[in-house]
Amino acid sequence: QFVKGDDRIRKQVTHVPLLIRLPGKLRAGKRVPGFVQHADIVPTVLGRLNLKGSSRITGEDLWPYVTGERSNQRDHVVSAFGYVAAVRTDEWNYSAVWNREKFKGHYDAQLYDRRKDPDELADVAAQNPAVVQHLQSKLEQYISSGWDVTRGAFNEREA
């Protein structure tokens, strides 16, 4: 079973390793811990090309993590499929609708304990309301931090 859809956003489809290969094997084999998001890829590539990106780019250049100029202090990452988003931490994976105005259908928020349930198969949202509330606030904060730029759209013409 493919574990992706608007009713589930679990590690099987959201945990995407980031690999960067540079000419001359620069920093070959270097591993950098921490969370990164898909939105970080464009500014990282543009940074290596000494190009400035559009104002709609919401990610960050990850290269300072590779060079050791900065350490990755992120405690979570956000990903989405349609209008359902997931907030992943070391301990939890939480998913909920991020745009209720545009979402059509019903979706109950889901929470998975990544340490006790690494395959994310048992929803424990009902048993952990404080965690749900905390991660929901992180999701809302993430969405609102980019809203002026994206207005909830990936397509510039929709924004």
Secondary structure, DSSP 4 states (H G I P E B T S, - for coil): ---EETTEE-HHHH--------GGGTTTT----S---GGGHHHHHHHHTT-PPPTT------HHHHHTSS------EEEEETTEEEEE-SSEEEEEES-TTT--S----EEEETTT-TT--S--TTT-HHHHHHHHHHHHHHHHHHHHHHTT-SSTTT-
